[in-house]
Amino acid sequence: MPLTVRDATLLGFGCLFTGAATFFYRRKQTTPFKLAYFFAWPTLGSAIILIGMPSDEKLKKELSKPDSELAARGVAARAAAAEAVKRGRESE
């Protein structure tokens, strides 16, 4: 989860817009508050998600493992769902 320039820029602007929204809210200036609030969510929210997300290489490596726990859980979940559907059809 290294911090890239894009992530840092989004985080910086998100914090700036959030601070501006707080400032304008306290001063009861509605139009600047609405603009700052409008831009705060997409920038700060995107930055938080991008910072917390694993890197592309790590994600590709994890998803390409066929014998990983994730794949085993997926197979077990599909089998359980198929069994539930089968039981549902038999009860009708």
TALINMO-V505098 format. One record per residue. N is the residue number from 1. RES is the residue in one small letter. D_LAST is the distance of its C-alpha to the last C-alpha in Angstrom with 2 decimals. Layout:
BEGIN
N_RES_D_LAST / N_RES_D_LAST
END
This chain:
BEGIN
1_m_50.55 / 2_p_54.05 / 3_l_55.13 / 4_t_55.87 / 5_v_58.19 / 6_r_55.31 / 7_d_53.57 / 8_a_56.87 / 9_t_57.69 / 10_l_54.37 / 11_l_54.77 / 12_g_58.35 / 13_f_57.61 / 14_g_54.59 / 15_c_56.82 / 16_l_59.52 / 17_f_57.25 / 18_t_55.79 / 19_g_59.33 / 20_a_60.45 / 21_a_57.56 / 22_t_58.55 / 23_f_62.19 / 24_f_61.62 / 25_y_59.27 / 26_r_61.99 / 27_r_64.56 / 28_k_62.36 / 29_q_62.60 / 30_t_59.32 / 31_t_59.56 / 32_p_60.53 / 33_f_57.93 / 34_k_55.16 / 35_l_56.29 / 36_a_56.56 / 37_y_53.20 / 38_f_51.61 / 39_f_52.98 / 40_a_52.45 / 41_w_48.66 / 42_p_48.28 / 43_t_51.22 / 44_l_50.79 / 45_g_46.99 / 46_s_47.18 / 47_a_49.95 / 48_i_48.06 / 49_i_44.99 / 50_l_47.22 / 51_i_49.28 / 52_g_46.31 / 53_m_44.55 / 54_p_45.41 / 55_s_47.62 / 56_d_46.28 / 57_e_47.58 / 58_k_45.95 / 59_l_42.61 / 60_k_42.82 / 61_k_43.82 / 62_e_40.96 / 63_l_38.30 / 64_s_39.78 / 65_k_39.47 / 66_p_36.62 / 67_d_36.76 / 68_s_36.98 / 69_e_34.91 / 70_l_33.29 / 71_a_32.05 / 72_a_30.85 / 73_r_28.91 / 74_g_27.40 / 75_v_26.27 / 76_a_24.82 / 77_a_23.00 / 78_r_21.55 / 79_a_20.43 / 80_a_18.81 / 81_a_17.01 / 82_a_15.82 / 83_e_14.62 / 84_a_12.74 / 85_v_11.04 / 86_k_10.35 / 87_r_8.94 / 88_g_6.69 / 89_r_5.43 / 90_e_5.52 / 91_s_3.82 / 92_e_0.00
END
